Amino acid sequence: MAVTSSSIWREFLWGALAGGFGEGMMHPIDTVKTRIQSQAIFTQSQKQKSILQMVRAVWGADGLRGFYRGVVPGVTGSLATGATYFGVIESTKKWIEETHPNLGGHWAHFIAGDTLGSFVYVPCEVIKQRMQVQGTRKYWNSVVLKDAARSNSNASMYGYYSGMFQAGCSIWKDQGPKGLYAGYWSTLARDVPFAGLMVTFYEALKELTEYGKQKWFPNSSFRVNSSFEGLVLGGIAGGASAYLTTPLDVIKTRLQVQGTIVRYNGWLDAFSRIWLIEGPKGLFRGSIPRVIWYVPASALTFMAVEFLRDHFNTPTHKLKELTSLSIDNKKTPFQQQS
């Protein structure tokens, strides 16, 4: 089927709305996760806050607005990336699969969506996460003073960001494009395995469910609504994938929030230092809020996919391939499967 301009624009719109809505709704949970994962950078202590302690700390220091710091770059990145992911998939997947048939199916979508979409997503993610850990100006000034007192070097923590544009200009001035794209490869190293695991788990759960129905209810005419099935199985698949890829998310977060004072020299250095100093517990910090974020996001996404497959299966609306997501941070990319 030929790809029309209207179908491409529809994919852009669906992706932007899905990405922006998910990020806006779940941003407070993401803020708690980001602070839990990055607190070792600022406290230099093994004694770190639990989820409830972090919620109380954010509320006590910053109030409600503390949970929504960085929401503008977060939503912006998700809008842009969701739109890019959908539009790029619709317009390039056929070309990729024809020129590189061995990269067909899910991998063609990973390359088209994750790699290209990350050029927009990563700078927004860097700005968002740094604003999340800063909280209010008063709180961040206290963090900077404590860090200066501990540090023996002349380098200082980055200044307070008053907004998205000012933050981007400040990071560019201090670190150049390297600062805005900090953790770029770590982002890909997290998102591609996450998407692959989630699609694999979802398909396996669907097959397991079908096997169970045929084995224990062979003569039953009862049929589970596909949208409901997508909701339940998608949530399970997303939660399991989110938990298993938490170490990759921790590494990405710390590389992006460390700023001008380099504590980790790349992905492998971050992994080895976190493992040696904090152990396995350090690599799985923030796993619970990460799972809480992804269970409803994945559930709603797969439910939407199954609904669209059931109700728009016409020549002009046919969904050719099942969704493969890389929601993280807050993207909700779909891959469609006939």
Helices and strands as residue ranges (DSSP letters): H 5-43, H 51-62, H 64-67, H 71-99, G 101-103, H 106-109, I 110-115, H 116-134, H 137-150, H 164-175, H 177-180, H 184-216, H 226-244, H 246-257, H 267-283, H 287-311
